[in-house]
Amino acid sequence: MAEYKTIILKKGKEGSLYRNHPWIFSGAIYQIDSGVEEGEVVRVVTYQGDFLAVGHWQVGSIAVRVLSFEDKQIDDTFYAERLATAWDVRHRIGLIRNEVSEGSAINNTYRLVHGEGDNLPGLIIDIYSGTAVVQAHSVGMHRDRMIIANALQNMMGDALQAIYYKSESTLPFKAELGQENGFLWGQSDNNIAIENGLKFHIDWLKGQKTGFFVDQRDNRSLLEQYSHGMRVLNMFCYTGGFSVYSMRGGAELVHSVDSSTKAIDLVNRNMELNFPADGRHKAYAADAFKFLDEMDENYNLVVLDPPAFAKHRDAIKQAMRGYTKLNAKAMEKMPKGSILFTFSCSQAINKEQFRTAVFAAAIQTGRKVRILHQLHQPADHPVNIYHPEGEYLKGLVLYIE
């Protein structure tokens, strides 16, 4: 039995834990031992005193993030075992490729830990060549960051040169942790990583998320297959991942659009890494809706990958209107026979709601639309079957008649 302070649930509130859901909400709690500190590991029991789980305690709606449904210590061995399992999964699905082999290019860019999907709720670890970027979304993972860093070093050995901690914007500000981003171990000035043989500058210092949107890797590869001879528009391009893949796919022209001038600079740098002095690509710093209103290029392959329109349930209605408006603006300008890749990364919007918003756009524009593919996050962003909330990325590939 683990020696931790105890949280007792209210009568009848243990059902979700018996179904292995990894969150315990504050409204389900009956009593908490005195002196429990935020981020501390706690032991959760039923009203009758039966063991349920151990997890990290945190102030807020999600009060406990479950680490184990077994009564065990959360220590160095625990993290080493969980990281080893995550590492093994990435090897088994063929993601970790540090050398060119028959039929596959180098890939040293991948997500090693995806929170609840890897049974480590509140923890994200992305690997960019020899640098691991660690991001904590809970106070508990922040408190355990050095244990995690040590376990990473032991597991990856010489393949790891540095561990960068990027949690300044993801930890709850009310916890007043005073966290600053920085290296937990080692140093690295090499911010170039390889995804499926393509090179990208990774801005883990100031970039969004951990510096790159690893979750669109498979969808970028699919876009590459559609790109030959096409006139491609990549909206909300950020680092230009879709644009670079389109160039390799043989696009006639590729235009990248983002409201951030820093993002446009990064797109151009990534193009120079892969396709130096190639006149097929142009990048524009512009508002997406305004650009779509004014565009006169005859784009026949368009990517819409906006930031999350809804970060909580209260914003769902407004987000639905936003997705409909955005897709309608694209559809009304696209010539017959075009292809539209459209996405939502809003966790609060499910795939049925997103599809409804895109359906409304088709109705508004009077276009005939066929669904060619229904897209989702890749295998290194696994969804815990007991935690459907982890299925956040959804997309559609549409044929516009």
C-alpha positions as CSV (number, residue, x, y, z in Angstrom):
1,M,0.0,0.0,0.0
2,A,1.3,3.4,-1.0
3,E,1.8,5.8,1.9
4,Y,0.0,8.9,0.7
5,K,-2.6,11.3,2.1
6,T,-6.1,10.2,1.2
7,I,-9.0,11.7,-0.7
8,I,-12.4,10.2,0.0
9,L,-15.1,10.3,-2.7
10,K,-18.8,11.0,-2.2
11,K,-21.2,8.0,-2.2
12,G,-21.8,6.8,-5.7
13,K,-19.0,8.9,-7.3
14,E,-16.6,6.1,-8.0
15,G,-18.3,4.8,-11.2
16,S,-16.0,6.6,-13.7
17,L,-12.9,5.2,-11.9
18,Y,-14.2,1.7,-12.2
19,R,-14.3,2.5,-15.9
20,N,-10.7,3.6,-15.8
21,H,-11.3,7.2,-16.6
22,P,-8.2,9.1,-15.4
23,W,-9.9,12.3,-14.1
24,I,-11.6,13.0,-10.8
25,F,-13.6,16.2,-10.7
26,S,-13.7,18.4,-7.6
27,G,-17.5,17.9,-7.2
28,A,-17.0,14.2,-6.6
29,I,-14.8,14.7,-3.5
30,Y,-16.2,14.2,0.0
31,Q,-13.1,14.7,2.2
32,I,-9.4,15.5,1.8
33,D,-6.7,14.8,4.4
34,S,-5.4,18.0,5.9
35,G,-2.1,19.4,4.7
36,V,-2.3,18.1,1.1
37,E,-0.2,20.3,-1.2
38,E,-1.0,21.1,-4.8
39,G,0.8,18.6,-7.0
40,E,1.2,16.0,-4.3
41,V,0.5,12.4,-5.0
42,V,-2.7,11.3,-3.2
43,R,-4.5,8.0,-2.6
44,V,-8.2,8.0,-3.6
45,V,-10.7,5.7,-1.9
46,T,-14.5,5.2,-2.0
47,Y,-16.8,6.5,0.7
48,Q,-16.6,3.1,2.3
49,G,-12.7,3.2,2.2
50,D,-12.0,0.9,-0.7
51,F,-8.9,1.8,-2.8
52,L,-9.5,3.3,-6.2
53,A,-6.4,5.0,-7.5
54,V,-3.3,7.2,-6.9
55,G,-2.8,10.4,-8.7
56,H,-1.7,14.1,-8.6
57,W,-3.8,16.5,-6.6
58,Q,-4.5,19.9,-8.1
59,V,-6.7,22.9,-7.3
60,G,-9.4,23.2,-10.0
61,S,-12.2,21.4,-11.7
62,I,-10.0,18.4,-12.5
63,A,-8.9,17.7,-8.9
64,V,-7.0,14.5,-9.4
65,R,-5.2,13.1,-12.5
66,V,-4.9,9.4,-12.0
67,L,-1.5,7.9,-12.5
68,S,-2.3,4.4,-11.5
69,F,-5.3,2.2,-10.7
70,E,-2.9,0.0,-8.7
71,D,-1.9,0.9,-5.2
72,K,1.8,1.7,-5.9
73,Q,4.5,4.2,-5.3
74,I,4.9,7.0,-7.8
75,D,8.7,7.1,-8.0
76,D,11.7,6.8,-10.3
77,T,10.8,3.2,-11.1
78,F,7.2,4.2,-12.0
79,Y,8.3,6.9,-14.5
80,A,11.0,4.7,-15.9
81,E,8.5,1.9,-16.7
82,R,5.9,4.3,-18.2
83,L,8.5,6.0,-20.4
84,A,9.9,2.7,-21.5
85,T,6.4,1.6,-22.6
86,A,5.9,4.8,-24.5
87,W,9.3,4.4,-26.2
88,D,8.5,0.8,-27.2
89,V,5.2,1.9,-28.8
90,R,7.0,4.4,-31.0
91,H,9.5,1.8,-32.0
92,R,6.9,-0.8,-32.8
93,I,5.0,1.6,-35.1
94,G,8.2,2.5,-36.9
95,L,8.4,6.2,-36.0
96,I,12.0,6.3,-34.7
97,R,14.2,6.2,-37.8
98,N,17.6,7.7,-37.3
99,E,19.0,6.3,-40.5
100,V,17.7,5.9,-44.1
101,S,16.5,2.4,-44.8
102,E,14.8,0.7,-47.7
103,G,11.4,2.4,-48.3
104,S,11.7,4.9,-45.4
105,A,13.3,8.3,-44.8
106,I,14.9,9.6,-41.6
107,N,12.4,10.6,-38.9
108,N,13.7,11.9,-35.6
109,T,10.7,14.1,-34.8
110,Y,7.9,12.5,-32.8
111,R,5.9,12.6,-29.6
112,L,7.2,10.3,-27.0
113,V,4.6,11.0,-24.3
114,H,1.0,12.1,-25.0
115,G,-0.5,12.7,-21.6
116,E,-3.5,10.4,-20.8
117,G,-2.8,8.5,-24.0
118,D,0.4,7.2,-22.5
119,N,-1.0,6.9,-19.0
120,L,0.9,10.0,-17.8
121,P,-1.8,12.7,-17.6
122,G,-0.4,16.2,-17.5
123,L,2.8,15.3,-19.3
124,I,3.9,16.0,-22.9
125,I,7.3,15.0,-24.3
126,D,8.3,15.7,-27.9
127,I,11.6,14.6,-29.4
128,Y,13.4,16.8,-31.9
129,S,16.5,15.0,-33.1
130,G,18.7,14.9,-29.9
131,T,16.5,17.3,-27.8
132,A,13.5,16.3,-25.7
133,V,11.1,19.1,-25.1
134,V,9.1,18.4,-21.9
135,Q,5.8,20.2,-21.1
136,A,3.9,19.9,-17.9
137,H,0.2,20.7,-17.8
138,S,-0.3,19.8,-14.1
139,V,1.5,20.9,-10.9
140,G,2.2,17.3,-10.1
141,M,4.2,16.8,-13.3
142,H,6.0,20.0,-12.6
143,R,7.0,18.8,-9.2
144,D,8.3,15.5,-10.7
145,R,10.1,17.1,-13.6
146,M,13.6,16.1,-12.5
147,I,12.6,12.5,-11.9
148,I,11.2,12.5,-15.4
149,A,14.4,14.1,-16.8
150,N,16.6,11.5,-15.1
151,A,14.5,8.7,-16.4
152,L,14.7,10.1,-19.9
153,Q,18.5,10.3,-19.8
154,N,18.8,6.7,-18.5
155,M,16.4,5.4,-21.2
156,M,17.7,7.3,-24.3
157,G,21.4,7.4,-23.5
158,D,23.6,8.9,-26.2
159,A,20.6,9.6,-28.4
160,L,19.7,12.4,-26.1
161,Q,21.8,15.6,-25.9
162,A,19.5,18.0,-24.1
163,I,16.1,18.2,-22.2
164,Y,14.3,21.6,-22.5
165,Y,11.5,22.4,-20.1
166,K,8.7,24.5,-21.7
167,S,5.9,24.8,-19.2
168,E,5.8,28.5,-18.5
169,S,2.4,29.0,-20.3
170,T,0.9,25.6,-19.6
171,L,0.9,25.4,-15.8
172,P,-2.0,26.9,-13.9
173,F,-1.0,30.5,-13.1
174,K,-2.9,30.4,-9.8
175,A,-0.4,27.8,-8.5
176,E,2.2,30.7,-8.5
177,L,5.1,28.4,-9.3
178,G,7.2,31.1,-10.8
179,Q,8.2,28.7,-13.6
180,E,10.6,29.8,-16.3
181,N,11.4,27.9,-19.5
182,G,14.9,26.5,-19.8
183,F,17.2,23.4,-20.1
184,L,16.8,20.8,-17.3
185,W,19.8,19.0,-18.6
186,G,22.4,19.5,-21.3
187,Q,22.4,22.3,-23.9
188,S,21.7,22.3,-27.7
189,D,22.0,25.0,-30.4
190,N,20.9,22.6,-33.1
191,N,17.3,23.2,-33.6
192,I,16.9,21.4,-36.9
193,A,15.0,18.1,-36.8
194,I,13.9,15.7,-39.6
195,E,10.4,14.6,-40.3
196,N,10.0,11.9,-43.0
197,G,13.2,13.2,-44.7
198,L,12.3,16.9,-44.6
199,K,14.2,19.3,-42.4
200,F,12.5,21.9,-40.0
201,H,13.7,24.5,-37.7
202,I,12.1,23.9,-34.3
203,D,11.5,27.0,-32.2
204,W,11.2,25.4,-28.8
205,L,12.3,28.7,-27.2
206,K,9.4,30.9,-28.3
207,G,7.3,28.8,-30.6
208,Q,3.8,27.5,-30.1
209,K,3.2,24.2,-28.3
210,T,6.6,22.6,-28.0
211,G,7.9,24.3,-31.1
212,F,6.3,22.3,-33.9
213,F,2.9,20.7,-34.6
214,V,3.9,17.0,-34.6
215,D,0.3,15.9,-34.7
216,Q,-0.2,16.7,-38.4
217,R,2.7,14.5,-39.7
218,D,0.5,11.8,-41.3
219,N,-1.9,14.4,-42.7
220,R,1.0,16.3,-44.2
221,S,2.1,13.1,-45.9
222,L,-1.4,12.6,-47.3
223,L,-1.4,16.2,-48.7
224,E,1.9,15.5,-50.4
225,Q,0.2,12.7,-52.4
226,Y,-2.4,15.1,-53.6
227,S,0.0,18.0,-54.5
228,H,1.5,17.1,-57.8
229,G,0.7,19.8,-60.3
230,M,-1.6,21.6,-57.9
231,R,-1.9,25.2,-56.9
232,V,-1.7,25.0,-53.1
233,L,-2.8,27.5,-50.4
234,N,-1.8,26.8,-46.9
235,M,-3.8,28.9,-44.4
236,F,-2.6,29.4,-40.8
237,C,0.7,27.9,-42.0
238,Y,2.8,28.5,-38.8
239,T,6.1,26.7,-39.6
240,G,4.9,25.7,-43.1
241,G,4.8,22.0,-42.6
242,F,2.0,21.4,-45.1
243,S,3.7,23.8,-47.5
244,V,7.1,21.9,-47.4
245,Y,5.4,18.6,-48.0
246,S,3.4,20.1,-50.9
247,M,6.6,21.3,-52.5
248,R,8.1,17.8,-52.3
249,G,4.9,16.4,-53.8
250,G,5.5,18.5,-56.9
251,A,3.0,21.3,-56.5
252,E,2.9,23.9,-59.3
253,L,2.9,26.7,-56.7
254,V,2.5,26.9,-52.9
255,H,1.4,30.0,-51.0
256,S,1.7,30.1,-47.2
257,V,-0.4,32.5,-45.1
258,D,-0.2,33.4,-41.4
259,S,-1.0,36.5,-39.3
260,S,2.3,36.2,-37.6
261,T,5.4,37.7,-39.2
262,K,7.6,35.5,-37.1
263,A,5.8,32.4,-38.4
264,I,6.3,33.7,-42.0
265,D,10.0,34.1,-41.3
266,L,10.1,30.5,-40.0
267,V,8.3,29.2,-43.1
268,N,10.8,30.9,-45.4
269,R,13.7,29.5,-43.4
270,N,12.2,26.0,-43.6
271,M,11.8,26.4,-47.3
272,E,15.4,27.4,-47.7
273,L,16.4,24.2,-45.8
274,N,14.6,22.0,-48.2
275,F,14.0,23.9,-51.5
276,P,16.5,26.8,-51.6
277,A,15.8,29.5,-54.2
278,D,12.7,27.6,-55.4
279,G,10.3,30.2,-57.0
280,R,7.2,28.1,-56.6
281,H,6.8,29.3,-53.0
282,K,5.6,32.6,-51.6
283,A,4.6,33.5,-48.0
284,Y,2.2,36.2,-46.8
285,A,1.7,37.7,-43.4
286,A,-2.1,38.4,-43.5
287,D,-5.3,37.9,-41.7
288,A,-6.9,34.6,-42.9
289,F,-10.4,35.8,-43.4
290,K,-9.3,39.0,-45.2
291,F,-6.9,37.0,-47.4
292,L,-9.7,34.6,-48.4
293,D,-12.0,37.5,-49.2
294,E,-9.5,39.2,-51.4
295,M,-7.7,36.2,-53.0
296,D,-7.7,36.0,-56.8
297,E,-5.4,33.0,-57.3
298,N,-7.1,30.0,-58.7
299,Y,-6.0,27.6,-55.8
300,N,-7.3,24.1,-56.3
301,L,-5.8,22.5,-53.1
302,V,-6.4,24.4,-49.9
303,V,-5.4,23.7,-46.3
304,L,-7.4,25.2,-43.4
305,D,-5.6,24.4,-40.1
306,P,-6.7,27.2,-37.7
307,P,-5.8,27.5,-34.0
308,A,-8.4,26.1,-31.6
309,F,-11.6,28.2,-32.0
310,A,-13.0,26.7,-28.8
311,K,-10.8,26.0,-25.7
312,H,-13.8,25.3,-23.4
313,R,-17.4,24.3,-23.8
314,D,-18.8,27.8,-23.3
315,A,-17.2,28.7,-26.7
316,I,-18.7,25.9,-28.7
317,K,-21.5,27.9,-30.5
318,Q,-19.1,30.7,-31.4
319,A,-16.5,28.2,-32.6
320,M,-19.1,26.4,-34.8
321,R,-20.0,29.7,-36.5
322,G,-16.3,30.4,-37.0
323,Y,-15.6,27.0,-38.6
324,T,-18.6,27.4,-40.9
325,K,-17.6,30.9,-41.9
326,L,-14.0,29.9,-42.6
327,N,-14.8,26.9,-44.7
328,A,-17.5,28.8,-46.6
329,K,-15.1,31.5,-47.6
330,A,-12.7,28.9,-49.0
331,M,-15.4,26.8,-50.7
332,E,-16.9,29.8,-52.6
333,K,-13.5,30.7,-54.2
334,M,-12.3,27.2,-55.1
335,P,-12.7,26.1,-58.7
336,K,-14.6,22.9,-59.6
337,G,-12.6,19.8,-58.9
338,S,-10.7,21.3,-56.0
339,I,-9.5,19.5,-52.9
340,L,-9.9,21.0,-49.4
341,F,-8.1,19.8,-46.3
342,T,-9.9,21.3,-43.3
343,F,-9.2,20.8,-39.6
344,S,-10.2,21.5,-36.1
345,C,-7.9,21.0,-33.1
346,S,-10.5,22.2,-30.6
347,Q,-10.9,19.5,-27.9
348,A,-14.3,21.0,-27.0
349,I,-15.6,20.3,-30.6
350,N,-16.2,16.7,-31.4
351,K,-15.9,15.3,-34.9
352,E,-19.7,15.2,-35.5
353,Q,-19.9,18.9,-34.6
354,F,-17.0,19.8,-36.8
355,R,-18.6,17.9,-39.7
356,T,-21.9,19.7,-39.1
357,A,-20.1,23.1,-39.3
358,V,-18.5,22.1,-42.6
359,F,-21.8,20.7,-43.9
360,A,-23.4,24.2,-43.1
361,A,-20.6,25.8,-45.1
362,A,-21.4,23.6,-48.1
363,I,-25.1,24.5,-47.8
364,Q,-24.3,28.2,-47.7
365,T,-22.1,28.1,-50.7
366,G,-24.3,25.7,-52.7
367,R,-21.3,23.5,-53.6
368,K,-21.5,19.8,-54.1
369,V,-19.0,18.3,-51.7
370,R,-17.8,14.7,-51.2
371,I,-15.8,13.5,-48.2
372,L,-12.7,11.6,-49.4
373,H,-10.9,11.1,-46.0
374,Q,-11.8,11.6,-42.3
375,L,-8.6,12.6,-40.6
376,H,-7.3,12.4,-37.0
377,Q,-4.2,12.6,-34.9
378,P,-1.3,10.2,-35.5
379,A,-0.3,7.1,-33.6
380,D,2.2,8.9,-31.4
381,H,-0.7,10.9,-30.1
382,P,-2.7,7.9,-28.9
383,V,-6.2,8.1,-27.4
384,N,-6.7,6.2,-24.2
385,I,-9.9,4.3,-24.9
386,Y,-11.2,5.2,-21.4
387,H,-10.5,8.9,-22.1
388,P,-12.3,9.9,-25.3
389,E,-11.6,13.5,-24.5
390,G,-8.1,12.9,-25.8
391,E,-9.3,12.7,-29.4
392,Y,-8.9,16.4,-30.1
393,L,-7.7,16.6,-33.8
394,K,-10.2,16.0,-36.5
395,G,-10.1,16.8,-40.2
396,L,-11.8,16.2,-43.5
397,V,-10.5,16.0,-47.0
398,L,-13.2,17.2,-49.3
399,Y,-13.7,17.1,-53.1
400,I,-15.4,20.4,-54.2
401,E,-17.5,20.1,-57.3
